[in-house]
Amino acid sequence: MSAYPFLVLPIPWLVSPETVLFREKLQEKVEDNDRLGLPSSHKLDASISSLEQQLKSAKAQNMPKTGSGLVSFDEMKQRFLNFKKHKYLEEMEHFQTLADVQTPKFMVIACVDSRVCPSNILGFQPGEAFMVRNVANIVPPLENGPTETNAALQFAVNTLEVENIFIIGHSNCAGIQALMNMQDEENHSFVEKWVAIAKNAKLRTKADANGLSFDQQCKHCEKESINLSLLNLLTYPWIEERVRKETLSVHGGYYDFLNCTFEKWTLDFKTRSSGGHGSIFSAKDRELWS
């Protein structure tokens, strides 16, 4: 048995090709030392150090500059092939079943922000969540007319019969910052027209957090906008009916990627009431995952 059992990685298809290569080379060193009857002490540790330096050097040569967000198609190809080998082929029966039918329990509405991938953060596997992403994870009310978001909602609720709708917001949301920076005059950009749907969240934030800094107000509005979208869900009769019958639950989530914490709560349908800027949100089952 290897003296370094941590080399066995539980989810190899999520590991970078460089790490896989490092593991293979290190395993070879362990086996060589075992065959020669050498102790797995300083000689093996020296081998590890040498391989670590090689790995760092290779990554430094191939990795784009920090913050550029670049990824090559060669790397995508390798990731896909790793997924196929270590996930798809090992669970082929499951994926063949998914090819015929999907029965997700969750409908997820999340932001398009590249740093906020629900499948990565919450571990959703293929077939578990029907997902749509838009700027600032906003749900427009019924009276605003058709969008890709409410089209996806209609399919998820009426056809797939999901049991949960989960709206996930996040820290440092540029869409919410745009909303908080907007003036009262007519909006011209696509982004402004879209985030203006959440203007009541901005008004409530200004009323509740007027004395806070702009960044603190944005954080307040990020959560307030989630609650507004949860209430907007109830403007769709086919959603409200299921929530009333308790065959569908609607939830909010907030991912703070600065501190890596996640807040989760559920709309308390029975205690909602009217307020100065529309219905007042009431929550239950609040949790903080940290």
LUMGU-615656 format. One line per 5 residues: number of its first residue (from 1); their letters; for each residue x, y, z of N, C-alpha, C. Coordinates in pm, whole numbers. Example, Ala and Ser with C-alpha at 12.3 -4.5 7.8 and 13.67 -1.06 7.14 Angstrom:
! residues 2
1> as> 1319:-569:780:1230:-450:780:1320:-330:780 ~ 1285:-225:708:1367:-106:714:1290:3:787
This chain:
! residues 290
1> msayp> 85:-121:0:0:0:0:87:123:0 ~ 42:226:-66:118:350:-74:129:414:63 ~ 245:472:89:263:545:214:191:679:210 ~ 135:715:94:66:842:77:-75:817:25 ~ -168:770:112:-303:734:67:-380:852:15
6> flvlp> -340:976:48:-413:1093:-1:-399:1109:-151 ~ -314:1029:-214:-300:1038:-359:-425:988:-430 ~ -507:912:-363:-629:861:-424:-733:971:-417 ~ -766:1032:-530:-858:1145:-534:-999:1097:-559 ~ -1099:1145:-483:-1234:1092:-492:-1310:1133:-617
11> ipwlv> -1276:1249:-676:-1351:1295:-793:-1251:1332:-903 ~ -1192:1233:-972:-1083:1261:-1065:-1125:1345:-1183 ~ -1253:1342:-1224:-1291:1420:-1342:-1296:1569:-1313 ~ -1288:1609:-1180:-1283:1751:-1147:-1140:1800:-1131 ~ -1042:1709:-1140:-903:1744:-1115:-837:1787:-1245
16> spetv> -747:1885:-1234:-678:1933:-1353:-586:1826:-1409 ~ -557:1830:-1540:-466:1732:-1600:-328:1734:-1535 ~ -282:1855:-1492:-150:1864:-1430:-147:1786:-1298 ~ -258:1795:-1221:-263:1725:-1093:-265:1574:-1114 ~ -341:1530:-1216:-345:1387:-1247:-206:1337:-1283
21> lfrek> -133:1413:-1367:3:1375:-1405:94:1370:-1284 ~ 82:1469:-1195:163:1472:-1074:137:1347:-989 ~ 8:1312:-974:-27:1194:-895:34:1068:-954 ~ 27:1054:-1087:79:934:-1153:230:923:-1136 ~ 301:1035:-1154:447:1032:-1140:487:1001:-996
26> lqekv> 414:1060:-900:447:1037:-760:421:892:-723 ~ 315:835:-776:285:694:-749:396:604:-803 ~ 451:640:-921:562:563:-977:683:567:-884 ~ 710:685:-826:823:698:-735:802:609:-611 ~ 679:610:-559:650:527:-442:675:380:-473
31> edndr> 625:334:-589:640:194:-627:787:158:-650 ~ 865:251:-711:1008:227:-732:1079:207:-598 ~ 1050:295:-502:1114:283:-372:1074:154:-301 ~ 948:114:-317:903:-11:-256:977:-131:-314 ~ 996:-132:-447:1066:-244:-512:1211:-252:-468
36> lglps> 1273:-135:-447:1414:-132:-407:1433:-148:-258 ~ 1321:-153:-185:1331:-169:-40:1379:-44:30 ~ 1363:72:-34:1407:198:26:1300:252:118 ~ 1341:317:225:1242:376:317:1173:494:249 ~ 1047:516:285:971:627:225:991:753:307
41> shkld> 1121:788:327:1150:904:411:1203:1018:326 ~ 1333:1052:347:1384:1172:281:1398:1154:131 ~ 1425:1030:83:1441:1012:-61:1307:1033:-133 ~ 1199:980:-74:1069:999:-134:1025:1144:-120 ~ 1054:1204:-4:1018:1344:15:1090:1433:-86
46> asiss> 1217:1398:-116:1291:1474:-216:1227:1459:-353 ~ 1180:1338:-383:1112:1315:-510:985:1398:-520 ~ 912:1401:-407:789:1481:-404:820:1628:-431 ~ 924:1679:-361:962:1819:-378:999:1849:-523 ~ 1076:1755:-583:1117:1774:-722:997:1776:-815
51> leqql> 904:1684:-794:785:1678:-880:696:1799:-861 ~ 688:1849:-736:609:1969:-710:666:2089:-787 ~ 800:2098:-788:863:2208:-860:836:2196:-1010 ~ 841:2074:-1063:810:2054:-1205:667:2092:-1236 ~ 577:2055:-1147:436:2087:-1167:414:2238:-1166
56> ksaka> 474:2307:-1067:460:2452:-1059:516:2520:-1182 ~ 631:2470:-1230:694:2528:-1349:606:2510:-1472 ~ 549:2389:-1487:463:2362:-1602:338:2448:-1598 ~ 280:2463:-1478:158:2543:-1465:188:2690:-1492 ~ 305:2738:-1447:341:2877:-1469:358:2907:-1617
61> qnmpk> 409:2811:-1694:430:2831:-1837:298:2828:-1914 ~ 205:2746:-1869:82:2726:-1945:-36:2808:-1896 ~ -26:2859:-1775:-139:2929:-1716:-144:3074:-1765 ~ -263:3127:-1798:-275:3266:-1838:-247:3359:-1720 ~ -226:3486:-1746:-199:3582:-1641:-316:3589:-1545
66> tgsgl> -283:3611:-1417:-386:3615:-1314:-492:3718:-1347 ~ -618:3676:-1337:-728:3767:-1360:-775:3774:-1503 ~ -703:3712:-1596:-742:3721:-1736:-863:3634:-1766 ~ -882:3525:-1688:-996:3438:-1708:-989:3357:-1836 ~ -871:3348:-1897:-858:3277:-2023:-848:3127:-2001
71> vsfde> -908:3052:-2091:-895:2907:-2090:-891:2863:-2236 ~ -801:2773:-2268:-786:2731:-2407:-880:2617:-2440 ~ -907:2600:-2570:-989:2487:-2613:-917:2354:-2590 ~ -784:2357:-2591:-710:2235:-2560:-741:2189:-2417 ~ -748:2287:-2326:-780:2253:-2187:-924:2206:-2175
76> mkqrf> -1014:2272:-2249:-1154:2228:-2249:-1165:2084:-2299 ~ -1091:2054:-2404:-1093:1919:-2460:-1050:1818:-2354 ~ -941:1850:-2282:-892:1758:-2181:-992:1741:-2068 ~ -1058:1852:-2029:-1160:1844:-1925:-1276:1755:-1970 ~ -1317:1772:-2096:-1427:1691:-2148:-1390:1543:-2149
81> lnfkk> -1269:1513:-2196:-1226:1373:-2203:-1213:1313:-2063 ~ -1169:1394:-1965:-1165:1348:-1827:-1305:1318:-1776 ~ -1399:1408:-1809:-1539:1387:-1770:-1593:1259:-1833 ~ -1565:1240:-1961:-1616:1122:-2030:-1560:993:-1968 ~ -1429:994:-1941:-1364:873:-1890:-1404:843:-1746
86> hkyle> -1403:947:-1661:-1418:924:-1518:-1560:945:-1467 ~ -1647:1002:-1549:-1784:1025:-1504:-1885:957:-1596 ~ -1885:994:-1723:-1987:943:-1815:-1978:791:-1831 ~ -1860:741:-1865:-1845:598:-1891:-1864:515:-1764 ~ -1827:571:-1649:-1844:497:-1523:-1990:496:-1478
91> emehf> -2070:592:-1526:-2211:600:-1488:-2298:600:-1613 ~ -2262:518:-1709:-2329:520:-1838:-2478:492:-1828 ~ -2516:400:-1742:-2658:367:-1729:-2739:489:-1685 ~ -2683:564:-1591:-2750:686:-1543:-2765:788:-1656 ~ -2658:809:-1732:-2663:908:-1839:-2753:863:-1953
96> qtlad> -2761:735:-1978:-2853:686:-2081:-2998:705:-2038 ~ -3025:690:-1910:-3159:718:-1859:-3193:866:-1874 ~ -3096:952:-1844:-3117:1096:-1859:-3143:1134:-2005 ~ -3087:1058:-2098:-3108:1088:-2240:-3254:1071:-2278 ~ -3327:989:-2204:-3468:963:-2234:-3561:1055:-2158
101> vqtpk> -3528:1086:-2034:-3620:1166:-1951:-3541:1237:-1842 ~ -3590:1355:-1803:-3532:1427:-1691:-3641:1448:-1585 ~ -3605:1429:-1458:-3700:1447:-1348:-3635:1527:-1234 ~ -3589:1647:-1261:-3524:1725:-1156:-3623:1766:-1048 ~ -3575:1775:-927:-3657:1822:-816:-3644:1973:-797
106> fmvia> -3538:2031:-856:-3510:2173:-837:-3515:2249:-968 ~ -3569:2369:-962:-3552:2471:-1064:-3465:2578:-1001 ~ -3350:2607:-1061:-3256:2704:-1006:-3248:2826:-1096 ~ -3260:2944:-1036:-3243:3069:-1108:-3124:3140:-1045 ~ -3018:3158:-1122:-2894:3214:-1069:-2843:3324:-1161
111> cvdsr> -2742:3394:-1115:-2682:3503:-1192:-2587:3448:-1298 ~ -2567:3526:-1403:-2475:3486:-1510:-2329:3505:-1472 ~ -2302:3566:-1359:-2165:3594:-1314:-2079:3468:-1324 ~ -1961:3481:-1385:-1875:3365:-1409:-1820:3304:-1281 ~ -1827:3378:-1171:-1774:3329:-1044:-1878:3251:-964
116> vcpsn> -2000:3245:-1016:-2111:3189:-939:-2178:3078:-1020 ~ -2123:2959:-1012:-2179:2844:-1083:-2248:2752:-982 ~ -2381:2745:-982:-2452:2664:-882:-2407:2518:-880 ~ -2378:2460:-998:-2335:2320:-1001:-2202:2302:-931 ~ -2115:2402:-942:-1985:2395:-877:-1997:2419:-727
121> ilgfq> -2077:2519:-688:-2089:2558:-548:-2170:2457:-467 ~ -2281:2412:-524:-2375:2327:-451:-2371:2181:-495 ~ -2287:2151:-593:-2266:2012:-631:-2380:1947:-708 ~ -2462:2027:-777:-2567:1968:-858:-2507:1878:-966 ~ -2560:1757:-977:-2516:1662:-1078:-2615:1664:-1195
126> pgeaf> -2574:1615:-1313:-2664:1612:-1428:-2798:1547:-1394 ~ -2906:1617:-1427:-3040:1565:-1402:-3102:1611:-1272 ~ -3026:1680:-1186:-3078:1720:-1055:-3143:1858:-1053 ~ -3100:1949:-1141:-3152:2086:-1137:-3175:2138:-1278 ~ -3296:2188:-1301:-3329:2259:-1424:-3290:2405:-1399
131> mvrnv> -3205:2460:-1481:-3138:2584:-1445:-3150:2692:-1553 ~ -3170:2815:-1507:-3164:2931:-1595:-3081:3038:-1523 ~ -3001:3110:-1600:-2918:3215:-1542:-2940:3345:-1619 ~ -2954:3453:-1544:-2970:3584:-1607:-2897:3688:-1523 ~ -2892:3811:-1571:-2824:3918:-1499:-2896:3944:-1366
136> anivp> -2825:3926:-1257:-2873:3955:-1121:-2984:3861:-1076 ~ -2995:3744:-1137:-3090:3639:-1093:-3229:3695:-1062 ~ -3284:3769:-1159:-3412:3836:-1141:-3525:3754:-1202 ~ -3637:3750:-1130:-3762:3694:-1184:-3857:3809:-1209 ~ -3895:3835:-1335:-3990:3942:-1362:-4131:3901:-1324
141> pleng> -4216:3995:-1284:-4356:3960:-1255:-4431:3926:-1383 ~ -4544:3862:-1368:-4624:3817:-1482:-4659:3931:-1576 ~ -4689:4049:-1522:-4735:4159:-1606:-4627:4214:-1698 ~ -4502:4179:-1674:-4394:4228:-1760:-4387:4157:-1895 ~ -4462:4049:-1909:-4462:3979:-2037:-4358:3869:-2044
146> ptetn> -4350:3803:-2160:-4264:3685:-2174:-4115:3719:-2176 ~ -4037:3635:-2109:-3890:3638:-2115:-3843:3494:-2113 ~ -3714:3474:-2136:-3663:3338:-2131:-3672:3281:-1989 ~ -3672:3369:-1888:-3679:3322:-1750:-3815:3265:-1716 ~ -3924:3339:-1747:-4055:3283:-1713:-4097:3172:-1809
151> aalqf> -4037:3169:-1930:-4061:3053:-2018:-4002:2927:-1956 ~ -3881:2940:-1900:-3817:2826:-1833:-3895:2787:-1708 ~ -3946:2886:-1635:-4026:2858:-1517:-4152:2779:-1553 ~ -4218:2821:-1659:-4341:2753:-1700:-4314:2607:-1734 ~ -4206:2581:-1806:-4172:2445:-1842:-4135:2363:-1718
156> avntl> -4054:2424:-1631:-4008:2352:-1512:-4124:2315:-1421 ~ -4218:2408:-1401:-4328:2386:-1307:-4439:2302:-1369 ~ -4481:2336:-1489:-4598:2269:-1548:-4565:2137:-1615 ~ -4447:2126:-1674:-4411:2004:-1746:-4325:1910:-1661 ~ -4218:1964:-1605:-4129:1881:-1524:-4180:1860:-1382
161> eveni> -4269:1950:-1339:-4328:1942:-1205:-4221:1940:-1095 ~ -4130:2035:-1102:-4028:2047:-998:-4096:2074:-864 ~ -4028:2040:-757:-4083:2058:-623:-4027:2179:-552 ~ -3918:2235:-606:-3853:2351:-544:-3807:2449:-650 ~ -3827:2578:-626:-3765:2683:-706:-3666:2754:-615
166> fiigh> -3543:2763:-659:-3433:2814:-576:-3368:2932:-648 ~ -3387:3053:-595:-3326:3173:-653:-3198:3204:-576 ~ -3086:3208:-647:-2955:3222:-583:-2889:3353:-626 ~ -2866:3441:-530:-2790:3563:-554:-2651:3552:-497 ~ -2576:3660:-505:-2436:3652:-460:-2379:3789:-428
171> sncag> -2264:3789:-361:-2196:3912:-325:-2133:3978:-448 ~ -2109:4108:-438:-2043:4185:-544:-2112:4168:-680 ~ -2244:4173:-680:-2320:4154:-805:-2320:4283:-886 ~ -2262:4277:-1005:-2254:4397:-1089:-2392:4443:-1134 ~ -2486:4350:-1151:-2621:4387:-1190:-2689:4470:-1083
176> iqalm> -2672:4431:-957:-2730:4507:-846:-2659:4641:-830 ~ -2529:4644:-853:-2457:4770:-848:-2510:4866:-955 ~ -2539:4813:-1074:-2597:4896:-1180:-2734:4949:-1138 ~ -2813:4864:-1074:-2944:4906:-1025:-2931:5018:-923 ~ -2839:5003:-828:-2822:5103:-722:-2765:5234:-776
181> nmqde> -2691:5228:-887:-2632:5348:-948:-2727:5421:-1042 ~ -2837:5355:-1080:-2928:5413:-1179:-2994:5539:-1127 ~ -3010:5636:-1219:-3084:5757:-1188:-3230:5736:-1225 ~ -3312:5831:-1194:-3456:5817:-1216:-3497:5837:-1361 ~ -3406:5894:-1441:-3444:5920:-1580:-3459:5789:-1658
186> enhsf> -3508:5800:-1779:-3535:5683:-1861:-3408:5600:-1883 ~ -3424:5471:-1880:-3311:5381:-1897:-3295:5344:-2045 ~ -3171:5344:-2091:-3146:5321:-2233:-3077:5187:-2261 ~ -2990:5142:-2171:-2916:5019:-2200:-3002:4897:-2168 ~ -2965:4784:-2230:-3035:4660:-2203:-3024:4622:-2056
191> vekwv> -2905:4641:-1999:-2883:4606:-1859:-2974:4689:-1769 ~ -2979:4820:-1794:-3063:4907:-1711:-3210:4871:-1721 ~ -3255:4843:-1843:-3395:4805:-1861:-3427:4676:-1786 ~ -3332:4584:-1784:-3355:4456:-1718:-3355:4471:-1566 ~ -3250:4532:-1510:-3240:4539:-1364:-3344:4633:-1305
196> aiakn> -3402:4722:-1387:-3508:4810:-1339:-3629:4730:-1290 ~ -3639:4604:-1331:-3747:4516:-1282:-3741:4507:-1130 ~ -3621:4520:-1074:-3602:4507:-930:-3598:4643:-859 ~ -3659:4744:-918:-3651:4879:-861:-3712:4886:-721 ~ -3814:4804:-691:-3871:4806:-556:-3772:4757:-452
201> aklrt> -3681:4669:-491:-3575:4625:-399:-3482:4742:-369 ~ -3455:4823:-469:-3372:4942:-449:-3442:5041:-357 ~ -3572:5064:-379:-3647:5158:-296:-3650:5112:-150 ~ -3670:4983:-130:-3674:4931:7:-3536:4943:71 ~ -3431:4919:-8:-3295:4932:45:-3267:5076:86
206> kadan> -3306:5171:2:-3284:5312:34:-3359:5351:162 ~ -3475:5290:183:-3553:5321:303:-3494:5256:428 ~ -3444:5133:413:-3397:5056:529:-3250:5077:561 ~ -3169:5111:460:-3023:5115:480:-2964:5245:430 ~ -3037:5353:443:-2994:5481:386:-2863:5531:448
211> glsfd> -2839:5499:575:-2720:5550:643:-2595:5467:619 ~ -2607:5357:545:-2492:5269:521:-2412:5315:399 ~ -2292:5261:384:-2209:5291:267:-2272:5231:142 ~ -2223:5274:26:-2278:5223:-100:-2259:5072:-109 ~ -2142:5023:-72:-2116:4878:-79:-2211:4801:14
216> qqckh> -2236:4855:133:-2327:4789:227:-2470:4793:174 ~ -2506:4904:110:-2639:4914:51:-2656:4811:-61 ~ -2551:4794:-140:-2557:4695:-249:-2577:4555:-193 ~ -2505:4522:-85:-2521:4390:-24:-2663:4372:27 ~ -2718:4477:88:-2856:4472:136:-2951:4450:19
221> cekes> -2927:4521:-91:-3014:4512:-208:-3002:4377:-276 ~ -2883:4317:-273:-2865:4184:-333:-2961:4083:-271 ~ -2980:4092:-141:-3072:4001:-73:-3217:4046:-90 ~ -3238:4176:-87:-3374:4229:-105:-3428:4194:-242 ~ -3341:4195:-342:-3383:4161:-478:-3423:4014:-489
226> inlsl> -3352:3927:-417:-3390:3785:-415:-3531:3771:-359 ~ -3558:3839:-248:-3690:3831:-186:-3799:3886:-279 ~ -3768:3994:-349:-3864:4049:-445:-3894:3948:-555 ~ -3791:3880:-604:-3811:3780:-709:-3893:3662:-657 ~ -3873:3626:-531:-3953:3518:-473:-4101:3557:-471
231> lnllt> -4129:3683:-437:-4267:3731:-438:-4321:3740:-581 ~ -4233:3779:-675:-4275:3786:-816:-4317:3649:-869 ~ -4259:3544:-815:-4299:3409:-856:-4449:3388:-832 ~ -4501:3447:-726:-4641:3425:-690:-4737:3502:-780 ~ -4685:3586:-869:-4775:3653:-964:-4816:3559:-1076
236> ypwie> -4751:3443:-1086:-4788:3343:-1186:-4889:3246:-1122 ~ -5012:3243:-1171:-5116:3161:-1105:-5077:3015:-1089 ~ -5011:2958:-1186:-4974:2817:-1181:-4862:2790:-1082 ~ -4790:2895:-1040:-4693:2879:-932:-4762:2901:-797 ~ -4842:3008:-787:-4910:3036:-660:-5000:2919:-617
241> ervrk> -5069:2860:-714:-5157:2749:-681:-5081:2634:-617 ~ -4964:2601:-674:-4886:2491:-620:-4823:2526:-484 ~ -4783:2652:-468:-4729:2694:-339:-4838:2689:-233 ~ -4957:2732:-270:-5069:2730:-175:-5102:2586:-133 ~ -5094:2492:-229:-5124:2352:-200:-5005:2279:-139
246> etlsv> -4890:2349:-127:-4767:2295:-69:-4710:2179:-149 ~ -4735:2182:-280:-4667:2086:-369:-4543:2149:-432 ~ -4523:2278:-406:-4407:2352:-456:-4361:2448:-349 ~ -4230:2453:-325:-4171:2548:-230:-4075:2639:-305 ~ -4067:2763:-259:-3975:2858:-323:-3875:2907:-219
251> hggyy> -3749:2909:-258:-3639:2935:-165:-3546:3042:-219 ~ -3481:3112:-126:-3377:3206:-162:-3243:3157:-112 ~ -3137:3194:-184:-3002:3159:-143:-2907:3274:-173 ~ -2807:3293:-90:-2711:3402:-110:-2570:3349:-86 ~ -2490:3354:-193:-2352:3304:-187:-2257:3422:-172
256> dflnc> -2187:3427:-60:-2085:3530:-35:-1950:3467:-69 ~ -1898:3498:-190:-1774:3431:-230:-1651:3497:-170 ~ -1667:3609:-100:-1554:3669:-30:-1521:3590:97 ~ -1625:3540:164:-1608:3464:287:-1643:3317:271 ~ -1689:3279:152:-1734:3143:123:-1837:3096:227
261> tfekw> -1946:3171:233:-2061:3132:314:-2184:3130:224 ~ -2285:3055:267:-2408:3044:189:-2527:3053:283 ~ -2617:3147:254:-2741:3161:331:-2856:3101:251 ~ -2943:3033:320:-3060:2972:256:-3183:3003:339 ~ -3294:3036:271:-3420:3058:341:-3536:3019:250
266> tldfk> -3655:3010:308:-3774:2967:235:-3885:3070:252 ~ -3956:3098:145:-4068:3191:151:-4178:3133:239 ~ -4220:3211:338:-4332:3171:423:-4460:3229:361 ~ -4523:3150:278:-4637:3196:200:-4753:3242:289 ~ -4771:3178:403:-4889:3203:485:-4883:3334:563
271> trssg> -4763:3394:575:-4751:3515:657:-4715:3639:577 ~ -4723:3633:446:-4690:3751:366:-4797:3859:387 ~ -4758:3986:371:-4851:4097:388:-4811:4210:295 ~ -4893:4313:286:-4866:4426:196:-4786:4532:269 ~ -4701:4602:191:-4619:4708:247:-4612:4826:153
276> ghgsi> -4523:4919:183:-4513:5041:104:-4465:5018:-37 ~ -4388:4914:-59:-4336:4885:-193:-4380:4744:-234 ~ -4508:4715:-220:-4560:4584:-257:-4565:4492:-136 ~ -4575:4363:-162:-4586:4265:-53:-4458:4260:30 ~ -4474:4234:158:-4360:4221:248:-4321:4074:256
281> fsakd> -4193:4048:244:-4144:3910:243:-4133:3857:385 ~ -4179:3735:404:-4160:3664:530:-4088:3534:501 ~ -3989:3502:585:-3906:3384:561:-3915:3286:676 ~ -3884:3162:645:-3874:3057:746:-3757:2967:710 ~ -3721:2880:803:-3614:2781:778:-3485:2848:733
286> relws> -3447:2957:798:-3321:3025:764:-3203:2942:811 ~ -3101:2932:727:-2979:2860:762:-2859:2935:707 ~ -2748:2926:778:-2622:2981:731:-2522:2866:723 ~ -2473:2841:602:-2374:2736:581:-2237:2802:575 ~ -2152:2772:672:-2022:2838:676:-1914:2740:725
